[in-house]
Every structure is written in C-alpha cells, then in structure tokens.
Amino acid sequence: MTISRGAAQPVFKWGRKKKKQTTEAVAEKNILPGQEKGGGCNVENACYSLGVCAERTAIQKAISEGHTSFRAMAIASDMGDHFITPCGACRQVMREFGTDWDVYLTKADGTYIVKRLEELLPLSFGPEDLKKA
C-alpha cells in the first residue's frame, strides 16, 4: 500500500487538520476562511481498483465523524502543469451530498480554478432521484 501526494480538503463543520500543502493554502485563502476543514489522501494498492482517491477518503472520514454537509473541496497534486480533477467515482460520491458546492482545482504552482460540482457532473443522479416513482 502506498499513500500518494494527491490531497483533498472538503470544508464542513469538524476539526481542522493543519497541513502545509497546496490544498491548505487554497482553503485558507479562498474557501470560507474561518470554517473548519478536514483532509484526505490517495491510498493506492498494487491492485489499482482497490485503491481510493483523496476526495473519497476525505468525505468518508468526515462522514465517519458525523458530518454530512459540505460547502467546498480543494483538490491538489504536484503532478505537473495541469489542474487536477476528481475522477468519475469521486464526483458521484461528492454528488451524494448535493450539487451546490464549490470544487477548487489546483496546480502544483498554487494557481487554481473553481467549478461547481454540478459543472463537473452535469445531469447527475442523486439520492433525491431514488424517491421518484
């Protein structure tokens, strides 16, 4: 098992973990200053499909501690010149908690763009759809 350098920080109401990473810098400067934050990392496995992304790790950690309301997430990587984006599975897990939150996509140099979750997963299927007959 390896823990890679990818990182995600959703903003929600729970204890804050201090990390000197791009996500922390973006979160501190741009995502609801003063709000509580949590974090996650990629956990990789020799069998790729058994690994888990930072976004899902951060969300599942928050849920395990009783938090289900998210306002934003910052996603960072030192993997080059491109904005890091969540995979499809992470987008769907994020979607379980609504579409009305910001996703900060960063580059290694600290630059970022902001997307709404509904932009990253248009025409999505969520928990409210399960109630439709």
Protein Blocks (a to p, Z undefined) as FASTA:
>chain_A
ZZdfbdcdddddddddddddfklmmmmmmnoghiacddddddddfblmlpccfklmmmmm
mmmnopabdfbdcdddfebjbdcdddfklmmmmmmnojbbcdddddfkopacdddfklmm
ghiacfklmmpZZ
